[in-house]
Amino acid sequence: MQQRIAVIGAGVIGLSIARSLALQGATVTLLEARRAGSGTSQISFGWVNSNGKSPLAYHQLNVAGMQAHQQLQAEHPRQIRWLEETGTLEWASGAAGTEQLEQRVEALKALDYPVRPADRAALARLVPELILPETSTALWWFPTESLVHPALFVAFLRAEALRLGVTLVEHQEVVAIDESASGVRLSLQDGSDWRGDHAVSATGRWSRHLMGRLGIELAMVDADQPGHIGCSFLGYTSPAQVQLGCNLITPDLNLRPDGGGRLMLQALDLDPTADPSQVPDTDSDVGREMLARMAKVLRNAEGVRLERIAVGQRSRPADGLPALGYVTEHRRLYLAATHSGMTLAPALGPLIADEILSGIRSPLLAEFRPQRLLGKSAEAFAQIVSPHFPAAQ
């Protein structure tokens, strides 16, 4: 019998799951409290990578996400390009920063993750505006890493889901969940109900709130609280006469192309003051500092201005690792909560759909059951490591 499944949350994770379920013949309703892609998915650095992600199981899952992105884009050559296979250039400064980067490079080499020294002469020809550090500084090139254009990726997944028969219901919050051995009933804000066989929670940073509807406490970082654990500044520039075609990670500033000559900027050391309730304007201290740092990395940046600053909010379980699986003994409500959603979405969609419809759990998901986070608060996890990488990858 055809399974009736509701996916709650239409960010990239929820959209990918809904699409994959529909591909396998399920009848899918996708419920979104706002608009598709309007949460964490709309404010993301969009760096597709597994660069320094640990433990090994998390690294492997992110590598699967990288490969799934490339395969999905290759399977749809006539669709808009949401994925830019640009590679990443990175260097570090200072003894501690250099040692940390070198250790990461050696660890990645041991995992057969592609990385090699960058050719300075080639870089100078390709990006003549790039101000390279002194010749004693090692430059590392990660050729298989990519960048996602989040809005275009959401548009592709949304259109695919609708083409496959998914019913998308926007501006409809789930206000109550009733789960039993026989199925799930979701009460919606307009007074109606949805009833079916399974439901998937893919609400990102709102996962703790939705689990609370079922009386379950879930240890998630509160992304509404200021600070670098849950939040990160992103700066968006006006078009620049700069030929940067790759992702660039430097000691003081991360930069990526954002279409039409525009750049996206991030300075992780500024993030302790990031507050989603008080987004700074472009002429703030944060904005001026971003532009000053950009001028130290790129020539010909005169006249470039910030068009806006945003505060990205992370969907992050308290221990930093994904929470993927059923949350009660009835095995009717499936939780999908994770950081690195932009990287993981195209891999998690098929993996989660397979588990729900066939009952077979992929080895890639084996270490990420949500039970370790249930009945606990975020404060119970004392070792929350400051993220090295940008928000909502």
N, C-alpha and C positions, 0 to 999 in steps of 0.2 A: 504494500500500500504506500502511496506517495506521502512522504513526510511533510508535515506543516511546521515550519520553523520561522520564528521571529528573530531578527537580529536587531538589537537595540544599540543605536549609535551609528551614524553614517559618516564617520571619518574614513581614512584610508584602510584601517583594519576592518571595520564593519562592512565597508563596500566590497573589499576583497573577499571576505567570508561569504557575503550574500551572493556575489557573482559565482563563487566556486560551488556553493550549495545548489544554485540554480542550474549550473552546468551539469550537475549530477542528478537532476530531475526533481529536486525538492520544490515544494511550493513555499516561496519565501516572501515574508513581509519585513520591510526595513523601516524601523521606527526611529525618527530623529526629532529631538526636542527643539532644535533650531533649524538650521539649513544644512544640507549635506556639505561636509568639509569645513564647517564654520568654527570648529574647536581648535585643538592643537594642530590639526592638519593644515590650517591656513597660515600659521606662523611657524615656519620651520627652515632651518638652514639647508635641509635636504641633501645631506651628505651620505651617500650610500657606501658603506664601508664595514669592515670588521677589523679595524686598525687599533689593536691594543685592547680589544674587548675580551674579558675573561669572566668566568673560567672557560675551559676548552669547549664545553657544550654550548655556551653562549656564542663563542667565536664561530663554531660550526653552523649554528643557526643563522648567524648574520651572513656568513659566506653563502649559505643557501638562499638568503634573501637577495644578495648581489646577483647570483646566477639567475634567479627567478625573474628579476627585473629585466636583465638582458634578454632572456628567452621570450618574455612576454612582449617586449618592444619589437623583437625580431619577428614574432608571429603576427604583428599588426603593422607592417611597414607603411601602409597608407594612412594610418592614424597619425594624429599630432605627436610629435616627439616630446614626451615628458621626461625622457631619460637622456642625459648627455654623458657619454662615456669619455670623460675628460681626463681622468687620472688626477692624482693629488701630488703637489710639490710641498715639501716640508723641510724646515731647518729649525735649529734651536740655537740658543745663546747661553753663555755662562757655563761653568763647569758642571753644575748640577743638572741644568736643562739638557746639555749635550749628552751627559752620561745616561740620563733617562731615555732620551730618544734612541741612542745607540743600543741600549738594552732592549728596547721595544723592537727595533729593527732585527736584532739577532733572534729574538723570540719568534718573530713573524717568519723569518727565513726558515727556522726549524719546523714551522708548520706548513712550509711550501706556499706561503702567501707571497705573491709577487711584489718584490721591492728591489730597487737597484739604485746605485749612485746616479744622480742627474748630471747631464752633460752641460757644463756652464756655457760653452760656446754656442751650443744649439739653443739653449734658453735665451741667450742674448739676441740671437737672430729671430726667434719666434716671438719673444715678448721684449722688444727693445726698451719699453718703458719700465721694465722691472729693475729695481735697484737691488742687486744681489749683495749678500754680505761678503765679508772679506774671504779671500781664497782659502784660508785655513778652516773655514766652516764647512762641514759636510752638508751637501744637499741630497735629499732622498726623494725618489720618485716611486709612487705607488700606482702602477699603470692600469689596474683593473677597477679602481674606484670610480664612482660616477656621481653626478649631481642630478637631482630630481627637481622639476618645476612643479611644486605642490598643487597649484590650481589646475594645471593641465593633467596631472595624474588623477586628481579627483574627478575631473570632467570625463576622462576616459573610463574610469571605473563606474561612474554613475551611468553613463550611456550604455556600457556593457550590461550592467545589472538590469536596466530597463529593457534592453533588447532581448534579454533572456527571460523576461516575464516577472521580474521582481516587482512587487508592489511597494513603492516608496511613499511613506507617509511622513511629511515634514511638519514641524511646529506642533508636535504631539508628544508630550512627556508621559513616560510610564510612572504612575503614581503608586502602584501597588503590584506585588507579585505573589501569586499563590501557586506553589509547586506541590505536586503529589506524584505518586508512583505511576499514575496514568497520563500525566501531561502537565501543562502549564497554562495558567490564566493570567493575563496582564490587564490591569485596569488602567485606562488612559485618561488624560486630563479632561477630555470632552464628555466623560461619563460612559463611554463605550468600553467593551472588552475585546481582547484578542484571545482566542483559545487555540491551542495546538499541541504538538508533540514535544518540541524543544524550544528553548530560547537561548540566545547568545548575548551576553553582556559585552559590548565593545564600546563602552562609553569613555574610554581614556581616563583622563584625570578626574572624571566624575564617578569612577568605578566604586569608590568607597561609599558614596552617597547611594548608589543603586543597590549595592549589596545590603545596605542598611534597611532597604525596603523589605528584605527577606529576614531581617533580624540578625544579619551576619556582620561582624566587624572585620574589616579588611585593612591591613597595614599598607597604606599608600602615603607617599609624600603629598603634603597639602600645597598644591601649586598656586593657591591664592595667597600664600604667605610670602613676603619678600625674601629675597636671598638667592644665592647661586645654586642651591640644591634643587629648587623647583622652578627657577625662572632664569631668563637670559635675555639681554638686550640684542636686538637685531637692527642694524641701520641700513636703509635703502637709499642709494645715491641717484642723482640725475645721470644722464648718459655721459660717459667719460671717453675721451679719445685715447683709450688704452686697449691694447690687443691681448687682454688676459682671457685665455680660453680654458683654463684649468682651475681646479680648487687649490687654494694657496693657504698654507698654515704656517704662520711665522710666530716668533716669540711674543709679539705684542698685539697682533691682529690677524684674524682669519678673514679671507676674502674669497668670494666666488662670483663668477659672472651671473647676471640675473636677467639677461635678455636685452637686446637693443643698446648695448653699451653700458647699461646700468650694472652696479655692483651691489652685493650684499656684504655687510661688514659685521664682525663680531669680535669683541675684546673680552675674553673670559674673566680677566681680573677686575673688570668693572661690574660684574654681575652681582656681587654682594649687595649692591644698592638697587637691584632690579625689583620693581614693585608693580604688579599688574594694575593696581588701583591708582597709580600715579605715573603714567607714561610721560617721559620728558619730551619737550618739544625739540625741534631740530637745532635750535640755537642754545641748547642747554650745555652744561659742562660735559655731559656724556657725548653729545653730538660733536662738540668742538674737539674733544679728545680723539674721537674716532677719525675725524678728518685729518687731524694733525698726524696721527699714526699712519694713515694711508699715504700721506705725502712723503713719509720716510721709506715707503716700500715701492711707490710708483712715481715715475716722472710724468710730466704732462698732466698732473692732476689739478692744476690751477683752474679755478672756476667751477670745479665739481662741488656740488652741495648735497646735503642730505634732503631727500624729499619727505622722508618720515622715519620715525623710530618706533619700533614695536617691542613689546615684551612677550617673548615666547614662554609658554608654560608647559612644563614637562608632565607627561603621563608616566609616572615612575613608581613602581612598587618599592616598598621601603628598603629592601635589600638590593635594589637596582636591577634585579633579574625578572624575566617575564613570569606572569601568573597565568597559566594556560590549562584549563581543565574544568571538570564538573566540581561544583562546590558543596553538594549535599549527596546523601546516600541514594536519593531518588534518581540521580543522574539525568536530570531534565534541564537544569540551568548550567550553561557552560560560560566560564569567565575567560575573557581574553583581554588582559591588561599588560601593557609593556611599554618600556622606553624603546627608542630606535624604531618607531613605527614606520617611518618612511622607508627604511631599509628592509624591514621584516614583512611588510604587508603582502607582497606577492607570493611569498613562501608560506606564510601562516594561513592564507585563505584556503588553498587546497589541503594543507595538512589538517586543519581543524574540520573542514567539511568531511574529509575522509573519516576522521575519528567519530564524528556525530552520526554519519550515515552507515558506516560499516562496523563501528565499535573497535576498530584497530587503531591503536595509538602509535604514531611514528617514533622511532628511537630519537629523532631530533628533539622531541618534546619531553622525553623521559624525565629530565631533571627539573622540569618547570611546573609541576603540579602546584596549585594555589594553596594547598592545605598548610604550608609553612607560614602563610601570612594571615590565616583565618583566626579570629578570636584574639587578635593582637593589635596594638596600636603601633604607629610608626616609631614612637619613642622607645618601643621595646627592642628596636634594632639599633644598637649603639654604634655600630660600624657602618655609617653611611658615608661612602667615599665621594668626595667632590668630583663631579663628572669632568673628565678631560676633554670631552667632545661636545659639540654644540647641541643646543636644545632640539628635541624632537626630530632626530635624524630620520 
